[in-house]
Amino acid sequence: MAYTAGAIVCAIAAFWIASRGDESRSDRTPAIIALALTANWCFAAASFQPGRPIVELTEIARNLAWLFVLFRLFANDGRDETLRLVRPTVLALCFVEALHFLLLLIDMSNPMTTEVSTLVFETATLFRIMVAVGALVLVHNLYVGAATPSRRLLRWNAAALTGLWAFDLNFYTIAYILGSPSPELTALRGLAAGMLAIPFTMGFNRAAAGLEFRPSRAVTFRSLSLLVIGAYLLLMIGLARWLDLLSGDLARLVQVGLVIAAGALALVWLPSDQLRGWLRVTAIKHLFKHRYDYRNEWIRFTQTIGRTGFDESSLSERTIKALADITDSPAGLLLMPDEDGAFQLAANWRWQGLEVPAPAAPGTLAAVLERTELIVDVDEVRSGIDHYGERGFVPEWLKEESRAWAVVPLLHFDRIVGLGVLSRPLVARKLDWEDFDLLSVVGRQLASYLAEQAGQAALLEAGRFDEFNRRMAFVMHDIKNLSSQMSLLLRNAEKHADKPEFRKDMLVTLRNSADKLNTLLARLARYGPREGTARQPVDLALAARAVVERCGRAHPVNMVRDESAVVLCDPEALEQALVHLVQNAIDASDSNSPVAMEVYSDGISGKLQIIDNGKGMSPQFLRSGLFKPFVSSKEGGFGIGAFEAREMIRSMGGRLDVESREGIGTRFTVTIPLQAADRLIGKAPDTQTCENV
């Protein structure tokens, strides 16, 4: 069947070249003849037993025809006239091949002599080996010495002829070693001839110079995987055959051990990500012009970003996953800027055991990357290479993390909206120009998605603020009317009440109610700093003790450190902000888990920390939800407390920082300049007294 299939394919190939082949090529007719004689040889081998004279004669004719084709291939750029060594070499090979006629006559004249048959077989085999080696040398000289245009024209023909004579070389070498042709290889010769006729025929296509072998990357990878598995199985079979030579208990012991070792190796090594990564890198490096299949990369990128549903990850996590998938990175981080310009952790995709500090990266690094659009190779940073001064701004934790590989800026209209940190692939390699180009383009696309999400969030927040302000306007109007009515009632009661005791109680009640309503009205009307409110010197330690006393009745609140730190602030606003923060810490903690407060000074600022061991907050919520009004992690919460506390502290010239880990707890740090430092830089009045809150 194999020879029959080879005969059919070769005949079709000869007919195709005759009808559609490039008519301008001088080797077109020799190629048709060679394919026709090859089809004739396959037909003879399929009809008669191997070694019959008719089979040998058709093979001699086939080989002579292919040698003539090889000679005519040199004529494509005129080298049959300029290279004098080509013609004698081809003639010598044809002479060696023609000697098979003489050997065939000798064998036919002595059919019953074993010694003569053996000598004829060995001599004929050596002649065929010589012809195959000589033909391969000529093919090498043909392709290497050809001009660039001729190479593009000859590559398919040269590849087919190389395969043809390489197969014959191996076939006759094995036959000479074994003393007879291998039955398995003999059966495959016809099929091999048919398969090699296909690329040879493609070389005569008029567009052959532009044809390229472009196998599917998925098919290539799977084929390589099958080859590795096949090599593994062949190794096991070879070991098993070798063990057949042993006998007794030793053989059984070694066989059982081999089975266990082979099974363990197959389970551990063959399915490993590292092996698959090595196969992928090897295939891409040696079989493809470009590292990436851009169509498949874009489809995968779109599918990753476009996933939605209740069980899917957030956009931040999908962003870093889409970026990491491109370079086969097993993990990644997404850093996004906060309101101060420093970068905070926004998403951690599969990067286990990594502690990212807050802030994760300085804003100065973003300024360099924003200006240069540089993708940072962390290995270059570690080795001391500095392109645009970025090395001094790369944080130390990133340099010390051995898995960190690349930092990709996500640019939207030349403004950085995030940094993607990629871990090193399982199969280590260096970043190249193709990585930089693709990561740069994908980074801009991801930045547009993140910017769009931020814009939608800002619009939603603005709408909520508008609705909140509209409602608060009605509330303030109603409260103002109520206050006016109660004031009028108070004046009337003072004039017309008959009973002194009733009048006295009514006056006290109405006066207290009016004061409360007016105080509430004033608070509702205040967002940010209160105009006209002078800052006063306040000891943070005394303010903290007052809050501990107030909030500690319902939940344990411990003062673990209370150093004196006098700052300039609004006492009422400070107390309100601290109450908000302590209440948030209480709500996040278990009933028996105390909240800790500590006050100290660093010489320039007073610091007050509120620490709990509660549920903690995710990096995503810390970055985009904690200080957003109407966004709360508590069921039924309004999401205003933390926002109002931060605005109050900022109005006093201070700042509010937060660190949190899910399942561990949260630390709020209030920082306000000391009175002495404030006065030193000329921002405070010369006050000497310290009031208690």
GULUM-586574 format. One record per residue (C-alpha): x, y, z; residue in three letters. Coordinates in steps of 0.2 Angstrom, whole numbers, plus 2048, in hexadecimal, padded with zeros to 3 digits. Layout:
# residues N
XYZALA...
This chain:
# residues 693
800800800MET80E80C804ALA81680A7F3TYR80580B7EATHR80281C7F3ALA8138227EFGLY81081E7DCALA8008277DCILE8078367E5VAL8168377D9CYS80C8357CAALA8008437CFILE80F84E7D3ALA81784B7C2ALA80684F7BAPHE80485F7C4TRP8168667C0ILE8138627ADALA80286B7ADSER8048797BAARG81787A7BEGLY8228897BBASP8268887A8GLU8348947AASER83F8887B4ARG84C87E7AASER84A86F7B6ASP83786D7B4ARG83985E7A7THR8468547B1PRO83B8567C0ALA82C84F7B7ILE8378407B1ILE83E83D7C2ALA82D83D7CALEU8268317BCALA8348257BFLEU8328267D1THR81F8217CFALA8258137C3ASN83180D7D1TRP82480D7DECYS8188047D2PHE8257F77CFALA8297F57E2ALA8167F37E5ALA8157E57D8SER8247DB7DBPHE82F7D57E9GLN83D7E07EFPRO84D7DC7E6GLY8467D67D6ARG84F7DC7C7PRO8417E77C1ILE8407F07D1VAL8537F37D1GLU8527F97C0LEU8458067C3THR84E80C7D3GLU85E80F7C9ILE8548197BCALA84C8237CAARG85C8277D2ASN86482C7C2LEU8558387BEALA8578407CFTRP8698437CDLEU86684B7BDPHE8588567C5VAL86585B7D2LEU8718607C4PHE86486B7BBARG85F8747CCLEU87187B7CBPHE86C8847BBALA85F88F7C3ASN86C89C7C7ASP8798967B9GLY88488D7C5ARG88587D7B9ASP8908887AEGLU89A8917BCTHR89D8837C8LEU8A88767BFARG8A88697CDLEU8958677CCVAL89585D7BBARG8A38517BFPRO89B84D7D0THR88A84A7C9VAL89283F7BBLEU89C8357C8ALA88C8327D2LEU88382D7C3CYS8918217BFPHE8908197D0VAL87E8177CEGLU87F80F7BDALA88B8027C4LEU87C7FA7CBHIS8787F47BAPHE8887EA7BALEU8857E47CCLEU8737DF7C7LEU87A7D47B8LEU8877CC7C4ILE8797C77D0ASP86E7C17C2MET87C7B67BBSER87F7AE7CCASN86E7AB7D3PRO87379D7DEMET8837A37E6THR8817AA7F7THR8927B27F8GLU8907BB7E8VAL87F7C17EDSER8857C87FDTHR8947D07F5LEU8887D87E8VAL87C7DE7F6PHE88A7E6800GLU8927EE7F1THR8827F57EBALA87D7FB7FCTHR88E8057FELEU88B80C7ECPHE87A8127F1ARG88181A801ILE88F8237F7MET88182A7EBVAL8778307FAALA885838802VAL88B8407F2GLY87A8467EEALA87784E7FFLEU8888577FEVAL88285E7EDLEU8718647F4VAL87A86D802HIS8858767F6ASN8768797EBLEU86D8827F9TYR87B88A802VAL8848917F3GLY8748987EBALA86F8AA7EAALA8618B07F5THR8548B17E8PRO85989F7E2SER8588997F4ARG84689E7F5ARG8438957E5LEU84D8857E9LEU8488827FBARG83A8777F9TRP84386C7ECASN85386C7F6ALA849866806ALA8408587FCALA8518527F4LEU859852805THR84B84880DGLY84C83C7FELEU85F8387FFTRP85F839812ALA85282B813PHE85C821806ASP86C824810LEU86481D820ASN85C80F817PHE86B80880FTYR87680B81ETHR86B801829ILE86A7F481BALA87D7F381ATYR87E7F182DILE8707E482FLEU8767DA81FGLY8657DC817SER8587EA814PRO84D7EE823SER83B7E881FPRO8337F6828GLU83D80481FLEU83B7FB80FTHR8287FC811ALA82A80F815LEU834813805ARG8258157FAGLY81C820806LEU82B82B809ALA82D82E7F7ALA81B8337F5GLY81D83F804MET82D8477FELEU82584A7ECALA8188567F4ILE8258637FAPRO82F8607EAPHE8208647DFTHR81C8747EAMET82D87A7E4GLY82787C7D2PHE8188867D7ASN81A8987CFARG81889F7E1ALA8258937E8ALA8308A27EDALA8238A97F9GLY81D898800LEU822895812GLU82088681EPHE81488E82BARG80E880836PRO801884844SER809888854ARG7FD87D85EALA80086E852VAL812870853THR812871865PHE808861866ARG81285885ASER82285C864LEU819856873SER81584686ALEU827844864LEU82D846876VAL82183987CILE82682E86EGLY838830872ALA83482C884TYR82B81C87FLEU839816873LEU845819882LEU83B80E88DMET83980187FILE84C80187DGLY84F7FE88FLEU8427F0890ALA84B7E7881ARG85B7EA88ATRP8547E289ALEU84F7D3891ASP8617CE890LEU8617CD8A3LEU85A7BE8ACSER8547B88BDGLY8507C38CCASP85B7D18C7LEU8517D38B7ALA8407D38C0ARG8477DF8CCLEU84E7EB8BFVAL83E7EA8B5GLN8327EE8C3VAL83E7FD8C8GLY83E8038B6LEU82B8038B5VAL82980D8C5ILE8378198C0ALA82F81B8AFALA81E81E8B6GLY82482B8C2ALA82E8348B5LEU81F8348A9ALA81383B8B7LEU81F8488BCVAL82884E8ADTRP81D84C89ELEU80E8568A4PRO8198648ACSER8178768A7ASP82A8788A5GLN82B86A898LEU81C87288EARG825883890GLY83587C889TRP82C87387ALEU823883876ARG83388E877VAL83D88186DTHR82F88085FALA82E89385EILE84089685DLYS84488A850HIS834888845LEU82C899845PHE8328AA83ELYS8298B384CHIS8288AF85FARG8158B3860TYR8068AD856ASP7FE8BF856TYR7ED8B9851ARG7EB8AC85FASN7F38B886BGLU7E68C5867TRP7D88B9868ILE7DE8B3879ARG7E08C487FPHE7CE8C987ATHR7C78BA882GLN7D08BD893THR7CB8CF894ILE7BA8CD88EGLY7B58C089BARG7A68C58A6THR79B8BC8B3GLY7998BB8C5PHE7A78AD8C7ASP7B48B78BDGLU7C28C18C3SER7C38D48C3SER7C98DE8B5LEU7D98E28BESER7DD8CF8C0GLU7D88CB8AEARG7E38DA8A8THR7F38D28B0ILE7EE8C18AALYS7EC8C6898ALA7FD8CE899LEU8058BF8A1ALA7FE8B3895ASP8078BB887ILE8188B788ETHR8138A7896ASP8168AF8A7SER80F8A48B5PRO80B8B38C0ALA8098C68C0GLY8058D68CALEU7FB8E58C5LEU8018F68CDLEU7F69058CBMET7F99178D1PRO7F091E8E0ASP7EB9318E3GLU7FD9358E8ASP80592E8D8GLY80D91F8E1ALA80990D8DBPHE7FF9018E5GLN7FB8EF8E2LEU7EB8ED8D9ALA7EB8DB8D4ALA7F58CB8D8ASN7F38BD8CBTRP7FA8AD8D1ARG80A8B48D9TRP80A8AA8E9GLN8148AF8F9GLY8198C18F3LEU8178CF8FFGLU8158E08F5VAL8188EF900PRO80E8FF900ALA8129098F6PRO8188FB8E9ALA8219078DEALA82591A8DEPRO81C9268D2GLY82E92B8CBTHR82F91A8C3LEU81F91E8BAALA82592E8B4ALA8349268ACVAL82A9188A4LEU81D92589EGLU82A92F895ARG83492188DTHR82791388BGLU834907892LEU8308F5896ILE83B8F28A5VAL8468E28A4ASP8488DE8B6VAL8578D38B3ASP8608E18ABGLU85C8EC8BAVAL8648DF8C5ARG8738DE8BASER8758F18BBGLY86F8F68AAILE8669078AAASP85E90E89AHIS85591E89FTYR85991F8B2GLY84B9138B6GLU8579088C0ARG8579138CFGLY8449148D1PHE8419018CFVAL83B8FC8E1PRO8478F08EBGLU83A8E38EETRP8388E18DBLEU84B8DF8D9LYS84C8D28E7GLU83D8C88E0GLU8468BB8D5SER8368B78CCARG8348C98C6ALA8388CA8B3TRP8308D98ABALA8278E98AFVAL81A8EF8A1VAL8139008A2PRO80190289DLEU800912894LEU7F091B88FHIS7F292B885PHE80492C88BASP7FE92B89DARG80291C8A8ILE7F39138AFVAL7FC9048B6GLY80B8F98B7LEU80B8E78B3GLY8188DC8BBVAL81B8CB8B3LEU8248BC8BBSER8318B28B2ARG82B8A48A6PRO82E8928ABLEU83A89189DVAL84689F8A0ALA84A8AB891ARG84F8BD88ELYS8428CA888LEU8458CE876ASP83E8DB86ATRP82F8D1866GLU82A8D0878ASP82C8E387APHE8228E786BASP8138DC86FLEU8138E1882LEU8138F387DSER8048F1872VAL7FB8E687EVAL7FF8F288CGLY7F7901883ARG7E78F6880GLN7E68F1892LEU7E9903898ALA7DA90888DSER7CF8FB896TYR7D59018A7LEU7D29138A3ALA7C191089CGLU7BC9078ADGLN7C39158B7ALA7B99218ACGLY7A99178AFGLN7AC9178C2ALA7AF9298C2ALA79F92C8B9LEU7969218C5LEU79D9298D4GLU79993B8CDALA7879358CAGLY78692E8DCARG78D93F8E3PHE7809488D9ASP77293E8E0GLU77993F8F1PHE77B9528F0ASN7699538E9ARG7629498F8ARG76D952904MET7669638FEALA75495D902PHE75A957913VAL763967918MET754971912HIS74896791DASP75496892CILE75597A92ALYS74297C92AASN741971939LEU74E97C942SER74498C93ESER734984944GLN73C97E954MET74498F957SER733998954LEU72B98B960LEU73898F96DLEU7349A296CARG72199F96DASN72399497CALA72E9A1985GLU71F9AD983LYS7109A3986HIS714994991ALA70A9959A2ASP7139889ACLYS72498C9B1PRO72A97A9B2GLU7239769A1PHE72B98599AARG73B9819A1LYS73B96F99BASP73597498AMET743981988LEU75097598CVAL74A968980THR747974972LEU75897C975ARG76196C974ASN758966965SER75B97695CALA76E975960ASP76F96395ALYS76696794ALEU771976946ASN78196B94ATHR77A95E93ELEU77796B931LEU788972932ALA790960931ARG78695C921LEU78B96C919ALA79D96891CARG7A895E910TYR7BB960911GLY7C296F91BPRO7B697A924ARG7B998C91FGLU7BD99792EGLY7C298993ATHR7D398D942ALA7DE97F945ARG7E397C957GLN7F2973960PRO7EB961965VAL7F595396DASP7F2943962LEU7F4938972ALA7E694197BLEU7DB94196CALA7DE92E96AALA7DA92B97CARG7C993497AALA7C492996CVAL7CA91A975VAL7BF91F984GLU7B0923978ARG7B191396DCYS7B890797AGLY7A7905983ARG7A08FA975ALA7B08F196FHIS7C28EF976PRO7CD8FD970VAL7DF8FD977ASN7EB90B978MET7FC902975VAL807912973ARG803924978ASP812930975GLU80E942975SER80C94A964ALA80595B963VAL7FE960952VAL7F496E94ALEU7E3968945CYS7D096A947ASP7CC961958PRO7BA95D953GLU7BF957941ALA7CD94D948LEU7C2944954GLU7B4941947GLN7C293993BALA7C992E949LEU7B892894EVAL7B492393CHIS7C491993ALEU7C391194BVAL7B190C948GLN7B6904937ASN7C38FA940ALA7B78F494DILE7AA8EF93FASP7B88E5936ALA7BE8DC946SER7B68CE950ASP7AD8D2960SER7BC8CC96BASN7CA8D3960SER7D08E3967PRO7D48F395CVAL7E58FA960ALA7EA90D95FMET7FB914961GLU802926960VAL81492B95DTYR81F938955SER82C937948ASP83394894BGLY82A95193DILE81894A93ESER80D94294AGLY807931946LYS7F792894CLEU7F4916947GLN7E490C948ILE7E78F9947ILE7DB8EB946ASP7DC8D8943ASN7CC8D7939GLY7C88D1928LYS7D38DD91EGLY7D18E490DMET7D68DE8FBSER7E28E88F1PRO7D58EC8E5GLN7C98F38F2PHE7D88FD8FALEU7DC9058E9ARG7CA9088E2SER7BD9068F0GLY7C390C901LEU7C391E8FFPHE7B591F8F2LYS7A49258F9PRO7969198F8PHE7A290A8F6VAL7A38FF906SER7A98EE90BSER79C8ED919LYS78B8E7916GLU77F8F6917GLY78D903918GLY78D91390FPHE7A091490BGLY7A1926912ILE7AB924922GLY7BC92191BALA7BA92E90EPHE7B493B91AGLU7C2937926ALA7D0939919ARG7C8949913GLU7C8950924MET7DA94B928ILE7E0952917ARG7D796391BSER7E396492BMET7F2961920GLY7F494F924GLY7F293F91BARG7EA92E91ELEU7F391E918ASP7ED90C919VAL7F48FB918GLU7EA8EB918SER7EB8D8915ARG7DC8CD912GLU7DA8C2921GLY7E78CB92BILE7E18DC92FGLY7E28EF92BTHR7ED8FD931ARG7E891092FPHE7F591D932THR7F192F935VAL7FF93B932THR7FE94D937ILE80D959937PRO81395E949LEU80F96F94FGLN822973950ALA82596D93FALA816977938ASP81B987940ARG82D98493ALEU828985928ILE81D99492BGLY80B98C929LYS80598E93BALA80199C947PRO80C99D956ASP802994963THR80998D973GLN7FA98497CTHR7F4973979CYS7E296F97BGLU7DA95E97FASN7CD956974VAL
